Amino acid sequence: MYVFVCCDKGIPPRGQYPNPVRDRIAATNALLPDRLSGIPNTTFFNVDASLFVNVSDGTISHHDMYNYLHLSRTGIPKLAEPLLEEIEMLLKNFLTADSASLGEPDN
């Protein structure tokens, strides 16, 4: 039996400067893990805002999000690489569990 794993991801921050929308996004991301925990075969991938937000002044660079909403060529890998690592880990765990559930082949 194969199980489909859905990987929901958090919402990245937006806006060049700190703003109320970022606060709502952070609040939503804080709620999502609990809300998704009851859905079978679902994993929450939290988007770490510090990947995009400069800790010294709270700004987002146009190099990461060209319009401060959509990821640019340099911003995409910042999100995609950790997401790919998470998916690879989930697949590895799934394949390990799947092969263990099959047991040893009969001779």
C-alpha positions in Angstrom: 0.0 0.0 0.0 1.3 3.4 -0.9 0.6 6.6 1.0 0.6 10.0 -0.6 2.3 12.6 1.6 1.2 16.2 1.1 3.7 18.8 2.2 2.1 22.1 3.0 4.4 25.0 3.3 4.1 28.1 5.3 3.6 31.5 3.7 6.8 33.6 3.0 6.9 37.1 4.3 6.0 40.0 2.0 6.6 43.7 1.7 9.9 45.6 1.6 9.5 46.8 5.2 7.8 45.3 8.3 4.1 45.7 8.0 0.7 44.4 9.3 0.5 41.8 6.4 3.7 40.2 7.6 2.2 40.1 11.1 -0.9 38.3 9.8 1.3 35.9 7.7 3.4 35.1 10.8 0.2 34.5 12.8 -1.2 32.2 10.1 2.1 30.3 9.9 1.9 29.8 13.7 -1.6 28.3 13.4 -1.0 26.0 10.5 1.0 23.2 12.1 -1.7 22.5 14.7 -4.5 22.8 12.0 -2.6 20.4 9.7 -1.6 17.9 12.3 -4.9 16.1 12.2 -4.8 15.5 8.5 -3.3 12.1 7.7 -0.1 12.0 5.6 0.4 15.7 5.8 3.6 17.5 6.8 3.9 21.2 7.5 7.0 22.9 6.1 7.6 26.2 7.9 9.1 28.9 5.8 11.7 30.6 8.0 11.2 34.3 7.5 14.9 34.9 8.3 15.7 33.4 4.9 14.3 36.6 3.3 14.2 39.2 6.1 17.3 41.2 7.1 17.5 40.9 10.8 19.2 44.2 11.3 16.5 46.4 9.7 13.6 44.0 8.9 13.7 44.6 5.2 13.4 42.2 2.3 15.8 42.6 -0.5 14.6 43.1 -4.1 17.3 40.5 -5.0 15.2 37.8 -3.2 11.7 39.1 -4.0 11.8 41.5 -7.0 8.5 43.1 -6.1 8.6 42.1 -2.4 6.0 39.4 -3.0 7.2 37.0 -5.7 10.5 35.2 -5.4 13.3 36.1 -7.8 16.0 33.9 -9.2 18.0 34.3 -6.0 15.0 33.9 -3.7 13.6 30.7 -5.2 16.6 28.5 -4.1 16.3 29.9 -0.6 12.9 28.4 -0.4 13.3 25.4 -2.7 16.5 23.9 -1.3 15.1 23.4 2.3 11.8 22.2 0.8 13.7 19.7 -1.4 15.6 18.5 1.7 12.3 18.0 3.6 10.7 16.1 0.7 13.8 13.9 0.3 13.7 13.1 4.1 9.9 12.3 3.9 10.5 10.0 0.9 13.4 8.3 2.7 11.3 7.7 5.8 8.4 6.5 3.6 10.5 4.1 1.7 12.1 2.8 4.9 8.6 2.3 6.5 7.2 0.8 3.3 10.0 -1.8 3.0 9.7 -2.6 6.7 6.0 -3.2 6.4 6.6 -5.6 3.5 8.8 -7.8 5.7 11.2 -10.4 4.4 10.3 -12.1 1.2 9.2 -15.7 1.4 11.6 -18.3 0.2 
